[in-house]
Structures are given as C-alpha cells and as structure tokens.
Amino acid sequence: FEKNKGHLPWPINGGFISGAYGVQTIPGTNLKQENDGVEMTATGGSTTVKSVASGTVSVVISDETYSVIIRHGKYFTTYSNLGSVSVSRGESVNAGTIIGTMASGSGNANTVFFMVTDSKGNALNPMSWLKGR
C-alpha cells in the first residue's frame, strides 16, 4: 500500500472532489469545519465504489447508510455514505473490487466520503495517496 502512495486509483469512476481534506470555511459563513477525508461526488444513477488497493474488510457498518473499512497492512481506507454493500467482514479484496454503491444524493448527484488512516487512527490526506486526474 505504502509503495503505491500517489498512484492508487480513485474509488469511483469519474466524479469530482466536492469536499476537500483539512480545515474548510463553510460557504457564506465564518464557520470552519475539519474534514478527515474527502467527499467525492458523481452524477448519474447508482455509482459503484471500489477498493483502491488489496486488503481485508475489517468493518461493515450499517446505519442509515453503510460504511466499509478495509485494512491494507498498517493503513486503512474508509468508504462512507454507501447505499449498498457487496462485501463482508473478513473478506479479502483486490484493487478495483466493487465494495458497494453510493447512496442516493440530492438531485442527480451521489456522494461517497473517503478516508485514509494509519494504524494509530491518524487521518492522512487521501489526495496524496490517489493518482491525479
């Protein structure tokens, strides 16, 4: 995983970053919020979400939407705001394995929240791990 830093594929096809990593000012206010990951938005119908690297599914969380956490050695990737999940805890996945679909968003847009953390739970900038577009 670490050797592929800066070269990992995006977890969605197409799309764009609609919520950047780090401290952001909420538009129209002086309020600040901190994002531990990035929000990716895609337009169109149900959009698949894929693992960015080989690993083992550590956690599948079901609330109003789903979240999947995949362990890649001493790193973890988290995919949140999924409408459906197609993997189970303990399952091995490869880069490109479909792990689920994005939850329906407003209008014709769907979003997924993507994070990279180390084994101590420190959030890392996902954009430094993904290859550019």
C-alpha positions as CSV (number, residue, x, y, z in Angstrom):
1,F,0.0,0.0,0.0
2,E,2.7,2.5,1.1
3,K,4.7,1.8,-2.1
4,N,1.7,2.9,-4.2
5,K,1.3,6.3,-2.5
6,G,0.3,8.8,-5.1
7,H,-0.6,6.1,-7.6
8,L,-3.8,4.5,-6.1
9,P,-6.9,4.5,-8.3
10,W,-9.9,6.6,-7.3
11,P,-12.7,4.6,-5.6
12,I,-15.3,5.9,-8.1
13,N,-15.3,6.4,-11.9
14,G,-15.5,10.0,-13.0
15,G,-16.7,12.4,-10.4
16,F,-15.0,15.3,-8.6
17,I,-14.0,16.4,-5.1
18,S,-16.9,18.2,-3.5
19,G,-15.5,18.4,0.0
20,A,-11.7,18.8,0.4
21,Y,-9.5,17.4,3.2
22,G,-8.5,19.6,6.1
23,V,-10.0,22.7,7.6
24,Q,-12.6,24.4,5.3
25,T,-14.7,27.5,5.7
26,I,-18.4,26.8,5.3
27,P,-19.6,28.9,2.3
28,G,-21.4,32.0,3.3
29,T,-20.2,31.9,6.9
30,N,-17.1,32.4,9.0
31,L,-17.5,28.9,10.5
32,K,-14.8,26.3,10.0
33,Q,-15.1,22.6,9.7
34,E,-12.4,19.9,9.6
35,N,-12.7,17.1,7.1
36,D,-10.7,13.9,7.9
37,G,-11.2,12.7,4.4
38,V,-12.6,13.9,1.0
39,E,-16.2,13.9,-0.3
40,M,-16.4,12.7,-3.9
41,T,-19.5,13.4,-6.0
42,A,-20.6,11.7,-9.1
43,T,-23.7,12.5,-11.2
44,G,-26.0,9.9,-12.8
45,G,-27.5,6.7,-11.5
46,S,-26.2,4.3,-8.9
47,T,-22.4,4.6,-8.9
48,T,-20.2,1.7,-7.8
49,V,-17.4,2.2,-5.2
50,K,-14.3,0.2,-5.5
51,S,-11.4,-0.7,-3.1
52,V,-8.3,1.4,-4.0
53,A,-5.9,-1.4,-3.0
54,S,-5.8,-5.1,-1.9
55,G,-6.7,-5.7,1.7
56,T,-9.1,-7.3,4.1
57,V,-12.5,-5.9,5.0
58,S,-12.3,-5.0,8.7
59,V,-15.6,-3.5,9.4
60,V,-19.0,-3.1,7.7
61,I,-21.3,-0.6,9.5
62,S,-25.0,-0.2,8.8
63,D,-26.8,2.8,9.9
64,E,-28.9,5.0,7.6
65,T,-26.2,4.3,5.1
66,Y,-23.2,1.9,5.1
67,S,-19.5,2.3,5.7
68,V,-16.8,-0.1,4.9
69,I,-13.3,-0.1,6.4
70,I,-10.5,-2.0,4.6
71,R,-7.2,-2.8,6.2
72,H,-4.1,-2.6,4.0
73,G,-1.3,-3.7,6.3
74,K,-0.7,-0.7,8.7
75,Y,-3.1,1.5,6.8
76,F,-6.9,1.6,6.5
77,T,-9.3,3.1,3.9
78,T,-12.8,4.0,4.8
79,Y,-15.7,4.4,2.4
80,S,-18.8,6.0,3.9
81,N,-22.3,7.0,2.6
82,L,-22.8,3.8,0.7
83,G,-26.4,2.8,-0.3
84,S,-25.5,-0.9,-0.6
85,V,-22.5,-3.1,0.3
86,S,-21.3,-6.2,-1.6
87,V,-18.5,-7.3,0.8
88,S,-18.4,-8.9,4.2
89,R,-16.2,-8.6,7.3
90,G,-13.1,-10.7,6.9
91,E,-13.3,-10.8,3.1
92,S,-10.2,-10.3,1.0
93,V,-10.5,-7.7,-1.7
94,N,-8.2,-6.6,-4.6
95,A,-7.7,-3.1,-6.0
96,G,-10.8,-2.5,-8.1
97,T,-13.1,-4.9,-6.2
98,I,-16.6,-3.4,-6.1
99,I,-17.4,-2.9,-2.4
100,G,-20.8,-1.2,-2.8
101,T,-22.7,1.6,-4.4
102,M,-23.0,5.3,-3.5
103,A,-26.1,6.3,-1.5
104,S,-28.5,8.5,-3.5
105,G,-27.9,12.1,-3.0
106,S,-29.8,15.3,-3.8
107,G,-30.9,15.7,-7.4
108,N,-28.9,13.5,-9.7
109,A,-25.7,13.5,-7.7
110,N,-24.3,10.8,-5.4
111,T,-21.5,11.2,-2.9
112,V,-19.1,9.0,-1.0
113,F,-16.8,10.0,1.9
114,F,-13.3,8.5,1.5
115,M,-10.6,8.4,4.2
116,V,-7.1,7.0,4.7
117,T,-5.8,6.5,8.2
118,D,-2.7,4.9,9.7
119,S,-2.8,2.1,12.4
120,K,-2.9,4.8,15.1
121,G,-6.1,6.3,13.7
122,N,-4.4,9.4,12.3
123,A,-6.2,10.8,9.3
124,L,-4.0,11.2,6.2
125,N,-4.7,13.4,3.2
126,P,-6.4,11.0,0.7
127,M,-5.4,13.1,-2.2
128,S,-1.7,12.4,-1.6
129,W,-2.4,8.7,-2.0
130,L,-4.6,8.8,-5.1
131,K,-3.3,9.3,-8.6
132,G,-4.1,12.6,-10.2
133,R,-6.8,13.1,-12.8
